Amino acid sequence: MVLPLLKLGALTLKAVSKPVANMLKRQAGYAPKFRQFMISIAQANHRITTKIQRRIYGHATDVKIRPLDEEKAVQAAVDLIVELFVFTVAGAALIFEVQRSSRSEAKREEAHRQKLEALKQRNEDLATEIELLRHELEELEQLAKRQGLSGIFKFEQANTEWGNLARSS
């Protein structure tokens, strides 16, 4: 269930990112300040990635890195911004899902805790009721002993007496 939704979300992000990229390209063509901003982003990204690649491959990093031409820089900046947009939306969706799952789990745990608490309370109530019944039974036995009716509450003694009477008859 999650995998198809994930794929659908990725396709939706890609579909949304294309118009965003086209809009950014048009804005870079119309507004010189925005174009310069895009070029500076692309040049900085180009320098950083080139230095990282050179370090990874063990090449010298103190060499001068040639800047990108303006059109490639604008295209690279647009691609970078679109990728950041897609990454940000995907990250936000992931964070939202984790928080939703966390809230759902917390609700389940709270319901479980409440059920456990109710069971504990019921157990305590039953224990109290048993104790009260035990106390009442003791009072009845003492009352019966005082009134001479002790045989009524002792079934074993009464059964043996009835059994003896039945045998003797």
Z-matrix of the N, CA and C atoms (Angstrom, degrees):
N
C 1 1.458
C 2 1.523 1 109.94
N 3 1.321 2 117.68 1 -40.92
C 4 1.456 3 121.01 2 -176.33
C 5 1.525 4 110.95 3 -72.99
N 6 1.336 5 117.10 4 -40.97
C 7 1.458 6 120.65 5 -176.80
C 8 1.526 7 112.77 6 -61.22
N 9 1.344 8 120.52 7 -46.98
C 10 1.468 9 118.64 8 176.89
C 11 1.524 10 112.88 9 -61.69
N 12 1.324 11 116.85 10 -37.49
C 13 1.464 12 119.47 11 178.14
C 14 1.519 13 110.91 12 -67.12
N 15 1.323 14 116.65 13 -36.54
C 16 1.454 15 121.02 14 177.71
C 17 1.524 16 110.55 15 -64.71
N 18 1.316 17 116.48 16 -44.08
C 19 1.465 18 120.52 17 178.09
C 20 1.527 19 110.63 18 -63.65
N 21 1.324 20 116.26 19 -42.49
C 22 1.465 21 119.88 20 178.62
C 23 1.524 22 110.61 21 -62.70
N 24 1.316 23 116.55 22 -40.84
C 25 1.467 24 120.02 23 177.65
C 26 1.518 25 111.83 24 -63.77
N 27 1.338 26 116.85 25 -40.97
C 28 1.463 27 120.43 26 178.88
C 29 1.526 28 110.73 27 -64.10
N 30 1.329 29 116.88 28 -42.33
C 31 1.467 30 119.86 29 177.64
C 32 1.525 31 111.28 30 -63.83
N 33 1.313 32 116.62 31 -39.99
C 34 1.463 33 120.66 32 178.49
C 35 1.525 34 110.10 33 -63.27
N 36 1.320 35 117.15 34 -43.57
C 37 1.464 36 120.16 35 178.41
C 38 1.521 37 111.53 36 -61.70
N 39 1.319 38 116.61 37 -41.53
C 40 1.463 39 119.50 38 178.64
C 41 1.520 40 110.59 39 -65.08
N 42 1.319 41 116.13 40 -40.28
C 43 1.464 42 119.68 41 179.73
C 44 1.522 43 111.23 42 -65.72
N 45 1.326 44 116.93 43 -37.57
C 46 1.465 45 121.18 44 179.50
C 47 1.523 46 110.57 45 -73.93
N 48 1.315 47 117.13 46 -33.19
C 49 1.463 48 119.57 47 -175.44
C 50 1.527 49 112.89 48 -70.29
N 51 1.322 50 118.12 49 -28.59
C 52 1.467 51 119.87 50 180.00
C 53 1.523 52 111.90 51 -63.69
N 54 1.332 53 119.54 52 -49.01
C 55 1.473 54 117.88 53 176.91
C 56 1.527 55 112.60 54 -63.53
N 57 1.327 56 116.69 55 -33.74
C 58 1.469 57 119.64 56 177.78
C 59 1.531 58 109.29 57 -63.95
N 60 1.334 59 117.10 58 -42.61
C 61 1.460 60 120.75 59 178.78
C 62 1.523 61 111.15 60 -63.32
N 63 1.311 62 117.20 61 -43.48
C 64 1.472 63 120.37 62 179.26
C 65 1.523 64 111.02 63 -63.59
N 66 1.333 65 116.86 64 -40.40
C 67 1.464 66 120.27 65 179.05
C 68 1.536 67 110.20 66 -63.54
N 69 1.351 68 115.93 67 -42.65
C 70 1.467 69 119.40 68 179.25
C 71 1.528 70 111.25 69 -63.45
N 72 1.325 71 117.45 70 -38.38
C 73 1.464 72 120.49 71 177.59
C 74 1.524 73 110.71 72 -63.27
N 75 1.322 74 116.20 73 -43.73
C 76 1.479 75 119.38 74 178.82
C 77 1.525 76 110.74 75 -63.14
N 78 1.338 77 116.83 76 -42.73
C 79 1.470 78 120.43 77 179.68
C 80 1.531 79 110.83 78 -63.43
N 81 1.328 80 116.06 79 -37.50
C 82 1.465 81 119.54 80 178.69
C 83 1.525 82 110.68 81 -65.59
N 84 1.326 83 116.72 82 -30.64
C 85 1.461 84 119.94 83 178.28
C 86 1.516 85 112.64 84 -76.06
N 87 1.340 86 118.10 85 -31.04
C 88 1.470 87 121.85 86 -175.70
C 89 1.523 88 113.26 87 -88.17
N 90 1.290 89 116.64 88 -40.95
C 91 1.472 90 119.89 89 -173.22
C 92 1.526 91 109.83 90 -105.60
N 93 1.338 92 117.26 91 114.11
C 94 1.468 93 119.55 92 -177.53
C 95 1.533 94 112.83 93 -64.39
N 96 1.334 95 118.61 94 -36.39
C 97 1.463 96 120.31 95 179.38
C 98 1.529 97 110.54 96 -66.42
N 99 1.327 98 115.71 97 -42.19
C 100 1.465 99 119.61 98 178.74
C 101 1.525 100 109.80 99 -65.35
N 102 1.339 101 116.56 100 -40.34
C 103 1.465 102 120.42 101 177.77
C 104 1.528 103 110.24 102 -60.50
N 105 1.325 104 116.77 103 -44.92
C 106 1.467 105 120.31 104 179.93
C 107 1.530 106 110.63 105 -64.31
N 108 1.322 107 116.43 106 -39.19
C 109 1.470 108 120.97 107 176.80
C 110 1.534 109 110.26 108 -61.35
N 111 1.326 110 116.75 109 -44.38
C 112 1.463 111 121.74 110 179.70
C 113 1.535 112 110.13 111 -63.36
N 114 1.337 113 116.19 112 -41.79
C 115 1.471 114 120.32 113 -179.94
C 116 1.523 115 110.24 114 -64.55
N 117 1.322 116 117.15 115 -42.26
C 118 1.472 117 119.29 116 -179.52
C 119 1.531 118 111.12 117 -65.61
N 120 1.331 119 117.31 118 -37.31
C 121 1.468 120 120.58 119 175.84
C 122 1.526 121 109.90 120 -62.24
N 123 1.328 122 116.04 121 -46.12
C 124 1.463 123 120.17 122 -178.02
C 125 1.524 124 111.39 123 -65.28
N 126 1.320 125 117.28 124 -40.76
C 127 1.466 126 119.81 125 -179.53
C 128 1.530 127 110.74 126 -65.55
N 129 1.341 128 116.78 127 -41.99
C 130 1.469 129 120.53 128 178.58
C 131 1.520 130 110.30 129 -63.29
N 132 1.318 131 116.49 130 -44.06
C 133 1.463 132 120.86 131 178.36
C 134 1.531 133 110.28 132 -62.73
N 135 1.324 134 116.88 133 -41.18
C 136 1.471 135 121.30 134 179.61
C 137 1.530 136 110.43 135 -62.44
N 138 1.320 137 117.15 136 -44.38
C 139 1.465 138 120.52 137 179.64
C 140 1.530 139 111.06 138 -63.07
N 141 1.316 140 116.61 139 -45.53
C 142 1.472 141 120.71 140 -178.68
C 143 1.525 142 111.14 141 -63.39
N 144 1.319 143 117.16 142 -48.94
C 145 1.470 144 119.66 143 -178.07
C 146 1.524 145 111.50 144 -66.19
N 147 1.330 146 116.84 145 -36.52
C 148 1.467 147 119.06 146 178.59
C 149 1.522 148 110.70 147 -65.90
N 150 1.320 149 117.53 148 -43.11
C 151 1.464 150 120.37 149 178.16
C 152 1.530 151 111.10 150 -63.05
N 153 1.310 152 116.85 151 -42.03
C 154 1.471 153 120.32 152 179.06
C 155 1.522 154 110.31 153 -63.13
N 156 1.330 155 116.21 154 -44.46
C 157 1.466 156 119.57 155 179.60
C 158 1.530 157 110.99 156 -63.12
N 159 1.318 158 116.56 157 -40.78
C 160 1.467 159 119.98 158 -179.39
C 161 1.536 160 109.87 159 -65.00
N 162 1.315 161 117.66 160 -39.38
C 163 1.467 162 120.40 161 177.94
C 164 1.525 163 110.95 162 -65.88
N 165 1.318 164 115.47 163 -41.31
C 166 1.474 165 119.43 164 -179.57
C 167 1.528 166 110.63 165 -61.51
N 168 1.330 167 116.10 166 -43.53
C 169 1.468 168 120.48 167 -177.76
C 170 1.529 169 113.38 168 -85.06
N 171 1.330 170 117.89 169 -1.13
C 172 1.453 171 121.75 170 176.15
C 173 1.522 172 114.40 171 79.12
N 174 1.330 173 117.99 172 20.57
C 175 1.463 174 121.43 173 177.71
C 176 1.525 175 110.27 174 -88.11
N 177 1.301 176 116.23 175 166.32
C 178 1.470 177 121.14 176 179.32
C 179 1.524 178 109.34 177 -66.92
N 180 1.350 179 115.95 178 138.64
C 181 1.468 180 120.30 179 -178.71
C 182 1.518 181 112.61 180 -104.55
N 183 1.323 182 117.72 181 -3.82
C 184 1.462 183 119.72 182 -177.25
C 185 1.531 184 112.58 183 -92.58
N 186 1.333 185 117.29 184 8.21
C 187 1.463 186 120.01 185 178.58
C 188 1.525 187 109.55 186 -80.17
N 189 1.332 188 114.95 187 156.66
C 190 1.464 189 119.94 188 -179.98
C 191 1.530 190 108.58 189 -75.07
N 192 1.333 191 115.97 190 132.46
C 193 1.467 192 121.87 191 179.79
C 194 1.522 193 107.52 192 -97.17
N 195 1.337 194 114.89 193 124.12
C 196 1.459 195 119.01 194 -179.80
C 197 1.532 196 109.98 195 -70.20
N 198 1.330 197 117.30 196 134.86
C 199 1.472 198 119.13 197 178.42
C 200 1.525 199 111.22 198 -73.27
N 201 1.333 200 114.20 199 158.05
C 202 1.465 201 120.84 200 176.44
C 203 1.528 202 109.23 201 -74.50
N 204 1.354 203 117.00 202 152.86
C 205 1.459 204 117.21 203 172.75
C 206 1.533 205 108.64 204 -72.19
N 207 1.315 206 117.41 205 166.11
C 208 1.465 207 121.54 206 -170.11
C 209 1.518 208 113.04 207 -60.01
N 210 1.335 209 118.44 208 -44.76
C 211 1.469 210 120.50 209 -177.46
C 212 1.525 211 111.16 210 -66.75
N 213 1.315 212 117.35 211 -41.99
C 214 1.468 213 119.84 212 177.11
C 215 1.522 214 110.42 213 -66.17
N 216 1.333 215 117.03 214 -36.16
C 217 1.465 216 120.53 215 178.64
C 218 1.525 217 110.83 216 -65.73
N 219 1.322 218 116.78 217 -43.62
C 220 1.473 219 119.74 218 178.59
C 221 1.524 220 109.41 219 -63.02
N 222 1.337 221 116.63 220 -45.60
C 223 1.478 222 119.94 221 179.42
C 224 1.528 223 110.68 222 -61.81
N 225 1.323 224 117.50 223 -42.60
C 226 1.468 225 120.76 224 179.31
C 227 1.522 226 111.04 225 -64.70
N 228 1.336 227 117.31 226 -40.74
C 229 1.469 228 120.52 227 179.01
C 230 1.520 229 110.77 228 -65.44
N 231 1.324 230 115.93 229 -42.53
C 232 1.468 231 119.38 230 178.30
C 233 1.526 232 109.48 231 -61.89
N 234 1.323 233 117.12 232 -45.41
C 235 1.468 234 120.03 233 178.48
C 236 1.527 235 111.20 234 -60.56
N 237 1.331 236 116.03 235 -41.66
C 238 1.460 237 120.37 236 179.26
C 239 1.525 238 111.18 237 -63.56
N 240 1.312 239 116.59 238 -45.76
C 241 1.473 240 120.14 239 -179.38
C 242 1.522 241 110.62 240 -65.14
N 243 1.336 242 116.97 241 -40.22
C 244 1.465 243 119.80 242 178.08
C 245 1.523 244 110.16 243 -63.67
N 246 1.319 245 117.08 244 -43.32
C 247 1.467 246 120.10 245 178.08
C 248 1.533 247 110.95 246 -63.15
N 249 1.316 248 116.82 247 -40.51
C 250 1.471 249 119.97 248 176.26
C 251 1.519 250 110.93 249 -63.60
N 252 1.325 251 116.44 250 -39.39
C 253 1.466 252 120.83 251 177.86
C 254 1.524 253 110.00 252 -62.16
N 255 1.332 254 116.73 253 -48.99
C 256 1.463 255 120.66 254 179.98
C 257 1.522 256 110.41 255 -62.06
N 258 1.318 257 116.72 256 -44.69
C 259 1.463 258 121.06 257 179.75
C 260 1.528 259 110.90 258 -62.37
N 261 1.323 260 116.87 259 -42.30
C 262 1.465 261 120.68 260 -179.94
C 263 1.519 262 111.38 261 -64.31
N 264 1.335 263 116.97 262 -44.67
C 265 1.463 264 119.88 263 179.13
C 266 1.526 265 110.43 264 -64.63
N 267 1.333 266 116.77 265 -43.14
C 268 1.468 267 119.60 266 179.11
C 269 1.528 268 110.48 267 -64.41
N 270 1.334 269 116.80 268 -41.20
C 271 1.462 270 120.11 269 177.47
C 272 1.521 271 112.24 270 -63.56
N 273 1.323 272 115.72 271 -41.32
C 274 1.471 273 119.66 272 178.25
C 275 1.525 274 110.46 273 -64.35
N 276 1.329 275 116.98 274 -40.82
C 277 1.463 276 120.29 275 177.97
C 278 1.523 277 110.69 276 -63.79
N 279 1.323 278 116.10 277 -40.31
C 280 1.464 279 120.20 278 178.41
C 281 1.528 280 111.07 279 -64.59
N 282 1.317 281 116.38 280 -45.13
C 283 1.469 282 120.44 281 178.28
C 284 1.520 283 110.56 282 -61.99
N 285 1.331 284 116.62 283 -42.93
C 286 1.456 285 120.55 284 178.28
C 287 1.528 286 110.72 285 -60.14
N 288 1.330 287 117.35 286 -44.23
C 289 1.460 288 121.16 287 -179.34
C 290 1.525 289 111.30 288 -65.25
N 291 1.320 290 116.84 289 -41.07
C 292 1.466 291 120.09 290 178.87
C 293 1.534 292 110.21 291 -64.22
N 294 1.323 293 117.00 292 -42.98
C 295 1.466 294 119.89 293 179.02
C 296 1.520 295 111.10 294 -65.59
N 297 1.338 296 117.44 295 -40.48
C 298 1.455 297 120.91 296 178.99
C 299 1.524 298 109.86 297 -63.78
N 300 1.318 299 116.31 298 -43.88
C 301 1.458 300 121.11 299 178.68
C 302 1.527 301 110.43 300 -63.46
N 303 1.319 302 116.30 301 -40.30
C 304 1.465 303 121.20 302 179.66
C 305 1.527 304 110.54 303 -64.09
N 306 1.330 305 115.96 304 -43.75
C 307 1.476 306 118.89 305 178.13
C 308 1.518 307 110.95 306 -63.94
N 309 1.325 308 116.73 307 -40.42
C 310 1.462 309 120.74 308 179.08
C 311 1.525 310 110.31 309 -63.42
N 312 1.309 311 116.42 310 -43.78
C 313 1.469 312 120.86 311 178.60
C 314 1.530 313 110.72 312 -63.91
N 315 1.318 314 116.38 313 -40.25
C 316 1.467 315 120.16 314 178.83
C 317 1.530 316 110.63 315 -63.55
N 318 1.326 317 116.70 316 -39.68
C 319 1.469 318 120.06 317 177.95
C 320 1.522 319 110.40 318 -64.43
N 321 1.339 320 116.91 319 -42.54
C 322 1.472 321 119.87 320 178.14
C 323 1.523 322 110.86 321 -62.82
N 324 1.321 323 116.39 322 -43.59
C 325 1.462 324 119.79 323 179.12
C 326 1.525 325 111.06 324 -63.36
N 327 1.322 326 116.94 325 -39.52
C 328 1.471 327 120.36 326 178.80
C 329 1.526 328 110.68 327 -65.12
N 330 1.335 329 117.22 328 -42.32
C 331 1.463 330 120.38 329 177.83
C 332 1.527 331 110.29 330 -63.31
N 333 1.327 332 116.59 331 -41.54
C 334 1.461 333 120.90 332 177.90
C 335 1.528 334 110.76 333 -63.73
N 336 1.323 335 116.16 334 -42.54
C 337 1.460 336 120.39 335 178.91
C 338 1.524 337 110.77 336 -62.94
N 339 1.336 338 116.83 337 -40.79
C 340 1.459 339 119.90 338 179.51
C 341 1.531 340 111.36 339 -65.90
N 342 1.341 341 116.65 340 -40.21
C 343 1.465 342 119.58 341 177.37
C 344 1.527 343 110.39 342 -63.37
N 345 1.323 344 116.21 343 -42.97
C 346 1.455 345 120.79 344 178.84
C 347 1.526 346 110.66 345 -62.81
N 348 1.317 347 116.30 346 -42.03
C 349 1.466 348 121.72 347 178.10
C 350 1.531 349 110.07 348 -62.69
N 351 1.350 350 116.77 349 -41.93
C 352 1.468 351 120.34 350 178.73
C 353 1.530 352 110.77 351 -64.25
N 354 1.324 353 116.73 352 -40.76
C 355 1.467 354 119.94 353 177.87
C 356 1.528 355 111.42 354 -64.56
N 357 1.316 356 116.43 355 -41.38
C 358 1.470 357 119.68 356 176.96
C 359 1.521 358 110.81 357 -61.92
N 360 1.325 359 116.76 358 -43.15
C 361 1.461 360 120.80 359 179.53
C 362 1.520 361 110.53 360 -63.46
N 363 1.347 362 116.40 361 -42.80
C 364 1.466 363 120.28 362 178.73
C 365 1.525 364 109.72 363 -63.29
N 366 1.315 365 117.39 364 -41.02
C 367 1.458 366 121.83 365 178.21
C 368 1.526 367 110.40 366 -61.13
N 369 1.327 368 116.56 367 -44.41
C 370 1.469 369 120.06 368 178.14
C 371 1.525 370 111.11 369 -64.18
N 372 1.338 371 116.29 370 -41.07
C 373 1.468 372 119.94 371 178.89
C 374 1.531 373 110.71 372 -62.66
N 375 1.338 374 116.07 373 -43.17
C 376 1.467 375 119.45 374 179.36
C 377 1.523 376 111.09 375 -66.20
N 378 1.315 377 116.67 376 -38.62
C 379 1.469 378 119.52 377 178.03
C 380 1.521 379 110.05 378 -64.08
N 381 1.306 380 117.76 379 -41.39
C 382 1.471 381 121.50 380 177.35
C 383 1.526 382 110.46 381 -63.53
N 384 1.336 383 115.69 382 -42.92
C 385 1.464 384 119.48 383 -179.92
C 386 1.530 385 110.95 384 -64.90
N 387 1.315 386 116.73 385 -40.61
C 388 1.477 387 120.10 386 177.27
C 389 1.524 388 110.19 387 -62.45
N 390 1.314 389 116.10 388 -42.34
C 391 1.471 390 119.91 389 179.37
C 392 1.527 391 110.23 390 -62.67
N 393 1.332 392 117.01 391 -41.73
C 394 1.468 393 120.12 392 178.03
C 395 1.529 394 111.08 393 -63.60
N 396 1.343 395 115.95 394 -43.19
C 397 1.466 396 119.20 395 179.20
C 398 1.530 397 111.02 396 -64.88
N 399 1.315 398 116.53 397 -38.80
C 400 1.464 399 120.48 398 177.92
C 401 1.533 400 109.60 399 -62.54
N 402 1.324 401 115.86 400 -43.02
C 403 1.463 402 120.34 401 179.50
C 404 1.531 403 110.42 402 -64.32
N 405 1.341 404 116.95 403 -42.81
C 406 1.477 405 120.02 404 178.74
C 407 1.526 406 110.75 405 -63.97
N 408 1.348 407 116.18 406 -39.10
C 409 1.456 408 119.62 407 178.61
C 410 1.526 409 111.02 408 -62.94
N 411 1.340 410 116.04 409 -42.11
C 412 1.462 411 119.61 410 177.59
C 413 1.524 412 110.73 411 -62.24
N 414 1.339 413 115.97 412 -40.99
C 415 1.469 414 119.03 413 178.36
C 416 1.521 415 110.93 414 -63.08
N 417 1.345 416 116.60 415 -41.89
C 418 1.469 417 119.88 416 179.26
C 419 1.532 418 111.35 417 -64.57
N 420 1.335 419 116.59 418 -40.86
C 421 1.458 420 119.86 419 178.38
C 422 1.523 421 110.73 420 -63.49
N 423 1.349 422 116.17 421 -41.66
C 424 1.466 423 118.37 422 178.64
C 425 1.520 424 110.57 423 -65.76
N 426 1.308 425 117.34 424 -41.37
C 427 1.466 426 121.28 425 178.10
C 428 1.530 427 110.26 426 -62.69
N 429 1.304 428 117.19 427 -40.73
C 430 1.469 429 121.05 428 179.97
C 431 1.522 430 110.48 429 -66.37
N 432 1.326 431 116.33 430 -39.40
C 433 1.467 432 119.42 431 178.55
C 434 1.520 433 110.09 432 -63.71
N 435 1.334 434 116.43 433 -40.99
C 436 1.461 435 119.02 434 -179.42
C 437 1.518 436 111.68 435 -67.58
N 438 1.313 437 117.18 436 -30.35
C 439 1.461 438 119.72 437 -178.31
C 440 1.517 439 112.35 438 -96.03
N 441 1.320 440 116.94 439 3.77
C 442 1.458 441 120.06 440 176.42
C 443 1.517 442 113.34 441 80.24
N 444 1.275 443 119.28 442 20.55
C 445 1.465 444 121.72 443 -179.42
C 446 1.533 445 110.78 444 -109.16
N 447 1.311 446 116.62 445 32.20
C 448 1.464 447 119.86 446 -175.17
C 449 1.516 448 111.97 447 -65.93
N 450 1.311 449 119.14 448 -28.50
C 451 1.461 450 121.73 449 -179.04
C 452 1.517 451 112.98 450 -67.95
N 453 1.308 452 117.10 451 -23.07
C 454 1.464 453 119.80 452 -177.60
C 455 1.524 454 110.71 453 -66.81
N 456 1.350 455 117.42 454 -37.83
C 457 1.453 456 121.00 455 -175.06
C 458 1.519 457 113.57 456 -89.10
N 459 1.333 458 117.97 457 -7.28
C 460 1.450 459 120.63 458 179.70
C 461 1.519 460 107.50 459 -106.01
N 462 1.315 461 114.41 460 95.57
C 463 1.456 462 120.03 461 -174.21
C 464 1.517 463 112.11 462 -68.29
N 465 1.314 464 119.21 463 -35.87
C 466 1.456 465 120.71 464 -178.62
C 467 1.525 466 110.02 465 -63.96
N 468 1.315 467 115.59 466 -45.06
C 469 1.460 468 119.63 467 179.74
C 470 1.525 469 109.68 468 -64.88
N 471 1.316 470 117.15 469 -42.18
C 472 1.462 471 120.22 470 -179.52
C 473 1.512 472 110.28 471 -66.89
N 474 1.332 473 118.51 472 -40.45
C 475 1.461 474 120.93 473 179.82
C 476 1.523 475 111.07 474 -64.10
N 477 1.321 476 117.52 475 -40.73
C 478 1.466 477 119.08 476 179.95
C 479 1.518 478 110.63 477 -68.20
N 480 1.326 479 117.45 478 -35.92
C 481 1.459 480 119.23 479 177.66
C 482 1.524 481 110.62 480 -66.44
N 483 1.333 482 117.46 481 -41.18
C 484 1.453 483 120.33 482 178.79
C 485 1.537 484 109.42 483 -67.46
N 486 1.336 485 114.77 484 -36.13
C 487 1.479 486 117.76 485 178.60
C 488 1.519 487 110.99 486 -66.35
N 489 1.338 488 117.68 487 -39.51
C 490 1.471 489 121.62 488 178.12
C 491 1.520 490 111.01 489 -65.33
N 492 1.337 491 115.92 490 -40.38
C 493 1.473 492 119.70 491 178.57
C 494 1.530 493 110.63 492 -65.03
N 495 1.324 494 116.28 493 -39.68
C 496 1.463 495 120.30 494 -178.09
C 497 1.530 496 110.24 495 -67.47
N 498 1.330 497 118.07 496 -37.13
C 499 1.460 498 121.65 497 179.90
C 500 1.532 499 111.88 498 -70.37
N 501 1.323 500 115.43 499 -38.38
C 502 1.461 501 118.30 500 -177.61
C 503 1.536 502 112.24 501 -73.54
N 504 1.291 503 119.28 502 -19.52
C 505 1.460 504 121.17 503 -178.55
C 506 1.459 505 112.90 504 -79.77
